Amino acid sequence: MGLVDDELSEPYSIFTYRYFVYLWPNLTFLAFHKEKCVGTVVCKMGDHRNTFRGYIAMLVVIKPYRGRGIATELVTRSIRVMMESGCDEVTLEAEVTNKGALALYGRLGFIRAKRLFRYYLNGVDAFRLKLLFPRQNPMLATTFTDGGDDQLDNQYECSQMYHDF
């Protein structure tokens, strides 16, 4: 939890983490380097307005480890599970000022569906980003199918989380 608290602009309570991790443990991934947790993605999926939707709630990679493909690998693994589970789309919100996150999700095929004014507690706007699965995207075909794990340098390890708090 400290990993997320230190890196995200929004404060989350332990109950928020428990909600996601307990109900969707197969959509929580952690990245480790030499037994140190350096990144995580926390997601959920469920019905939303006549569609089965995946949702990326939190993505964090600590600053010294950014730019190494860890976030891409974490998101790719979660999206793969969502696709295999029958989701029609994946959504998330990202701060309009978070250029790194917007670039990452753009490379993965997400589109800016909506601008949410003053969405965050700090007053910053957000973009609602959406990835639609019915659309064939060459990046999705290579990234989200078997073999996508090669994107991550071998010195990092990602694993699903099945922990009790």
TIKE-986051 format. One line per field, with one value per residue: x, y, z of N, C-alpha, C, O in turn. Coordinates in steps of 0.02 Angstrom, whole numbers, plus 50000, padded with zeros to 5 digits. Layout:
N
n_x <- (X_...) .
n_y <- (Y_...) .
n_z <- (Z_...) .
ca_x <- (X_...) .
ca_y <- (Y_...) .
ca_z <- (Z_...) .
c_x <- (X_...) .
c_y <- (Y_...) .
c_z <- (Z_...) .
o_x <- (X_...) .
o_y <- (Y_...) .
o_z <- (Z_...) .
//
This chain:
165
n_x <- (50041_50101_50179_50086_50029_50138_50163_50047_49934_49812_49734_49708_49609_49637_49529_49490_49593_49575_49447_49468_49574_49527_49407_49445_49569_49642_49667_49762_49924_50097_50259_50425_50593_50738_50679_50612_50465_50422_50323_50146_49984_49812_49654_49482_49333_49173_48992_48930_48821_48757_48870_49017_49142_49313_49417_49547_49611_49720_49888_50056_50226_50378_50481_50626_50622_50548_50514_50567_50487_50406_50279_50207_50210_50140_50012_49981_49973_49861_49761_49760_49704_49578_49528_49527_49431_49316_49286_49223_49279_49403_49424_49487_49545_49651_49764_49762_49882_49976_50088_50168_50087_49980_50045_50089_49965_49911_49999_49959_49837_49728_49596_49551_49410_49331_49338_49358_49315_49402_49420_49503_49554_49652_49613_49645_49606_49542_49568_49453_49497_49486_49487_49438_49391_49334_49388_49517_49681_49847_49949_49886_49867_49995_50044_49952_49933_49997_50170_50191_50257_50391_50422_50467_50613_50721_50768_50668_50524_50357_50208_50050_49942_49898_49864_49826_49774) .
n_y <- (49941_50060_50086_50130_50238_50326_50364_50401_50536_50544_50512_50353_50240_50097_50017_50037_49974_49842_49814_49803_49706_49593_49560_49548_49467_49409_49512_49593_49640_49627_49699_49649_49683_49611_49559_49671_49765_49853_49901_49906_49854_49878_49815_49795_49709_49704_49713_49852_49967_49887_49823_49722_49770_49809_49886_49992_50033_50079_50115_50098_50133_50143_50290_50274_50161_50183_50194_50077_49980_49916_49964_49950_49810_49770_49827_49766_49630_49635_49678_49572_49470_49525_49526_49388_49352_49398_49535_49682_49805_49916_50035_50187_50322_50461_50588_50743_50805_50706_50656_50544_50432_50453_50439_50305_50233_50275_50216_50085_50081_50147_50268_50441_50467_50558_50715_50751_50873_50952_50832_50763_50769_50866_50961_50947_50910_50760_50633_50519_50367_50243_50077_49983_49820_49752_49810_49781_49796_49813_49824_49773_49641_49586_49620_49582_49447_49278_49283_49416_49439_49451_49581_49638_49669_49539_49549_49589_49538_49490_49460_49384_49437_49361_49386_49393_49528) .
n_z <- (50000_50033_49922_49824_49893_49903_49772_49697_49657_49717_49874_49944_50039_50147_50130_49999_49927_49973_49924_49783_49775_49848_49780_49647_49630_49528_49444_49494_49488_49526_49513_49532_49581_49621_49742_49786_49782_49644_49565_49525_49468_49483_49460_49400_49346_49268_49242_49150_49098_48991_48942_48961_49060_49085_49209_49247_49394_49470_49433_49460_49454_49533_49534_49502_49421_49309_49132_49087_49036_49126_49172_49053_49039_49156_49133_49012_49049_49134_49046_48958_49038_49058_48926_48898_48988_48934_48924_48846_48834_48905_49031_49106_49211_49187_49239_49154_49148_49159_49066_49038_49071_48984_48861_48870_48877_48756_48664_48682_48624_48679_48680_48699_48778_48847_48932_49099_49203_49335_49406_49497_49672_49688_49599_49466_49296_49215_49091_49026_48975_48848_48792_48661_48627_48510_48398_48284_48319_48271_48368_48482_48444_48446_48571_48673_48663_48678_48711_48734_48852_48827_48814_48932_49022_49073_49204_49288_49377_49361_49448_49488_49617_49765_49904_50079_50179) .
ca_x <- (50000_50146_50199_50034_50023_50195_50169_49987_49913_49750_49740_49662_49608_49650_49468_49492_49637_49543_49392_49494_49615_49486_49357_49476_49641_49674_49680_49812_49991_50153_50324_50479_50663_50779_50634_50581_50407_50435_50265_50084_49923_49754_49599_49421_49291_49103_48943_48922_48780_48750_48934_49060_49197_49370_49434_49613_49601_49784_49950_50112_50295_50418_50518_50689_50610_50507_50548_50598_50437_50370_50209_50179_50200_50086_49948_49970_49949_49792_49717_49754_49656_49512_49508_49512_49371_49259_49272_49215_49320_49438_49426_49525_49553_49720_49769_49780_49952_50019_50108_50194_50031_49942_50085_50086_49899_49904_50036_49922_49775_49674_49575_49524_49337_49297_49376_49321_49341_49416_49404_49543_49551_49698_49583_49667_49560_49562_49540_49430_49528_49448_49513_49383_49419_49313_49431_49580_49738_49907_49985_49851_49877_50061_50058_49907_49929_50057_50232_50197_50300_50458_50431_50496_50681_50722_50787_50608_50476_50289_50168_49984_49940_49848_49884_49779_49802) .
ca_y <- (50000_50117_50098_50171_50301_50370_50383_50428_50601_50536_50469_50296_50206_50025_49985_50040_49919_49778_49806_49778_49645_49537_49541_49532_49453_49391_49574_49631_49616_49662_49691_49646_49683_49589_49552_49736_49781_49916_49923_49868_49875_49853_49822_49758_49702_49691_49741_49924_49993_49838_49798_49694_49818_49807_49952_49998_50080_50107_50091_50132_50109_50193_50332_50248_50104_50203_50195_50011_49933_49883_49984_49917_49739_49764_49842_49714_49570_49644_49681_49503_49434_49554_49501_49316_49346_49419_49607_49716_49865_49933_50107_50214_50394_50484_50660_50773_50826_50647_50642_50476_50386_50463_50410_50232_50208_50288_50162_50023_50085_50182_50332_50489_50466_50614_50755_50759_50934_50952_50763_50743_50812_50922_51007_50933_50874_50693_50604_50450_50331_50183_50029_49942_49759_49727_49840_49747_49842_49772_49825_49727_49572_49561_49634_49551_49375_49245_49311_49485_49443_49465_49653_49657_49647_49479_49562_49605_49483_49511_49405_49400_49444_49323_49394_49420_49586) .
ca_z <- (50000_50034_49853_49792_49930_49889_49701_49666_49683_49755_49934_49946_50104_50145_50107_49926_49904_49989_49878_49720_49782_49870_49731_49582_49642_49465_49408_49531_49471_49558_49480_49581_49561_49679_49798_49803_49740_49609_49527_49532_49434_49519_49413_49412_49288_49283_49197_49151_49043_48937_48918_49013_49058_49130_49234_49279_49449_49492_49403_49491_49451_49569_49487_49475_49377_49252_49068_49076_49010_49181_49169_48993_49055_49205_49100_48962_49083_49158_48988_48932_49080_49043_48860_48905_49030_48894_48925_48782_48835_48967_49042_49162_49211_49196_49243_49090_49153_49165_48996_49033_49071_48922_48807_48878_48857_48685_48628_48689_48586_48715_48653_48748_48767_48880_48980_49162_49232_49407_49427_49555_49731_49679_49552_49398_49252_49195_49031_49028_48920_48833_48744_48637_48601_48444_48347_48276_48322_48265_48432_48527_48422_48467_48641_48720_48653_48703_48686_48755_48909_48805_48816_48995_49034_49115_49273_49326_49381_49376_49472_49512_49690_49801_49974_50128_50216) .
c_x <- (50043_50169_50150_50028_50078_50194_50107_49967_49850_49762_49687_49666_49622_49588_49463_49534_49603_49485_49416_49529_49574_49437_49386_49551_49678_49689_49725_49880_50043_50216_50378_50547_50704_50738_50603_50523_50418_50376_50205_50030_49865_49692_49537_49385_49220_49057_48937_48883_48780_48816_48973_49127_49251_49387_49502_49608_49665_49841_50006_50176_50337_50467_50583_50681_50567_50549_50582_50548_50396_50296_50174_50164_50143_50018_49932_49944_49877_49743_49708_49703_49585_49486_49486_49449_49309_49242_49267_49260_49354_49438_49471_49523_49627_49720_49791_49853_50001_50038_50133_50138_49991_49979_50082_50019_49886_49939_49998_49854_49717_49659_49549_49449_49303_49347_49332_49351_49345_49400_49440_49539_49597_49673_49602_49613_49587_49535_49514_49457_49492_49484_49456_49412_49395_49357_49496_49636_49801_49947_49953_49866_49943_50073_50016_49897_49992_50119_50242_50244_50372_50473_50471_50566_50681_50740_50728_50561_50408_50251_50099_49986_49883_49864_49824_49812_49784) .
c_y <- (50063_50136_50144_50238_50351_50399_50414_50494_50597_50492_50413_50263_50132_49989_49986_49983_49852_49764_49774_49710_49585_49513_49521_49518_49436_49453_49621_49599_49659_49649_49696_49651_49667_49590_49617_49748_49850_49941_49879_49897_49841_49867_49786_49748_49685_49723_49816_49945_49947_49816_49768_49731_49801_49878_49949_50053_50116_50075_50132_50095_50162_50226_50302_50191_50121_50204_50129_49959_49898_49900_49951_49844_49729_49775_49788_49650_49577_49646_49611_49463_49460_49529_49428_49304_49372_49493_49634_49777_49871_50009_50124_50289_50409_50560_50687_50795_50767_50623_50570_50425_50392_50433_50333_50205_50220_50235_50096_50025_50119_50248_50376_50496_50528_50651_50767_50818_50930_50885_50743_50793_50873_50973_50996_50894_50804_50679_50535_50417_50265_50142_49982_49879_49737_49753_49801_49799_49800_49769_49776_49655_49545_49570_49592_49477_49344_49275_49383_49493_49460_49539_49675_49628_49590_49492_49579_49546_49512_49450_49429_49400_49404_49326_49413_49477_49580) .
c_z <- (50000_49965_49818_49827_49912_49818_49670_49697_49725_49817_49932_50015_50094_50118_50030_49898_49915_49941_49812_49727_49803_49817_49664_49592_49577_49421_49447_49516_49506_49517_49534_49546_49623_49743_49823_49755_49711_49569_49539_49486_49470_49475_49438_49346_49309_49232_49207_49089_48982_48905_48977_49009_49108_49150_49268_49331_49469_49454_49432_49474_49485_49521_49461_49424_49317_49188_49050_49051_49064_49179_49109_49007_49104_49173_49050_48993_49107_49100_48959_48972_49066_48976_48865_48946_48994_48898_48854_48776_48902_48972_49101_49158_49222_49198_49175_49090_49156_49095_48988_49029_49006_48862_48810_48853_48783_48643_48630_48655_48620_48679_48710_48734_48795_48924_49041_49199_49308_49439_49492_49612_49726_49627_49479_49360_49238_49125_49049_48966_48911_48781_48725_48605_48532_48388_48343_48272_48318_48330_48481_48508_48445_48541_48688_48710_48680_48671_48708_48814_48891_48807_48878_49001_49084_49187_49317_49323_49398_49400_49492_49587_49718_49876_50017_50164_50288) .
o_x <- (50025_50178_50170_50022_50065_50221_50113_49980_49837_49796_49628_49719_49620_49594_49434_49513_49602_49477_49388_49516_49585_49427_49356_49593_49738_49720_49727_49891_50034_50225_50378_50556_50704_50759_50571_50531_50424_50378_50211_50031_49870_49680_49538_49405_49209_49079_48939_48909_48802_48817_48961_49164_49238_49374_49513_49601_49665_49842_50005_50180_50332_50492_50595_50728_50550_50610_50620_50566_50355_50254_50117_50111_50102_49972_49874_49898_49838_49689_49652_49662_49538_49427_49433_49418_49254_49188_49302_49277_49337_49450_49489_49501_49661_49682_49835_49883_50061_50009_50120_50141_49972_49948_50074_50018_49853_49913_50004_49817_49662_49704_49527_49429_49252_49394_49275_49408_49298_49370_49412_49522_49584_49708_49578_49579_49646_49486_49548_49441_49470_49509_49429_49455_49435_49363_49527_49636_49808_49977_49988_49875_49948_50108_50041_49857_50037_50120_50297_50270_50411_50532_50505_50577_50643_50728_50735_50558_50401_50261_50090_50027_49826_49877_49777_49872_49802) .
o_y <- (50113_50195_50193_50290_50411_50452_50451_50507_50642_50441_50426_50260_50107_49936_49940_49948_49809_49707_49725_49664_49530_49453_49481_49554_49447_49447_49681_49540_49719_49595_49741_49628_49706_49618_49618_49741_49900_49997_49822_49956_49781_49925_49751_49776_49655_49757_49842_49941_49966_49793_49786_49723_49783_49925_49908_50112_50176_50014_50194_50034_50221_50195_50305_50175_50077_50212_50126_49900_49855_49855_49928_49819_49684_49736_49766_49618_49530_49617_49594_49427_49420_49512_49410_49252_49369_49512_49611_49799_49837_50044_50080_50317_50376_50592_50659_50803_50778_50576_50539_50379_50342_50404_50301_50159_50180_50213_50056_49976_50120_50280_50351_50527_50550_50620_50789_50814_50907_50882_50710_50851_50925_51021_51031_50851_50790_50709_50497_50438_50234_50169_49947_49884_49707_49721_49789_49841_49754_49718_49741_49613_49486_49530_49569_49446_49380_49289_49409_49548_49482_49559_49726_49569_49592_49448_49584_49510_49553_49395_49488_49366_49411_49274_49445_49475_49623) .
o_z <- (49970_49950_49786_49794_49907_49807_49621_49756_49766_49813_49918_50045_50038_50087_50001_49852_49870_49919_49789_49690_49777_49809_49627_49564_49572_49369_49434_49529_49513_49490_49575_49490_49671_49794_49876_49695_49747_49542_49560_49469_49487_49456_49488_49295_49362_49186_49263_49034_48928_48848_49034_48960_49165_49113_49312_49315_49483_49445_49429_49479_49468_49474_49400_49388_49277_49190_49002_49045_49048_49184_49115_48988_49095_49184_49045_48967_49100_49104_48938_48943_49062_48970_48839_48939_49022_48876_48809_48721_48950_48922_49141_49108_49260_49162_49142_49036_49154_49068_48936_48988_48977_48817_48758_48812_48750_48592_48584_48657_48593_48651_48761_48685_48768_48951_49034_49224_49342_49493_49535_49602_49755_49613_49435_49388_49246_49103_49083_48910_48960_48731_48767_48560_48496_48335_48395_48227_48358_48346_48518_48552_48463_48571_48739_48745_48702_48611_48700_48825_48933_48803_48876_48988_49133_49229_49378_49274_49443_49375_49510_49618_49697_49907_49993_50176_50328) .
//
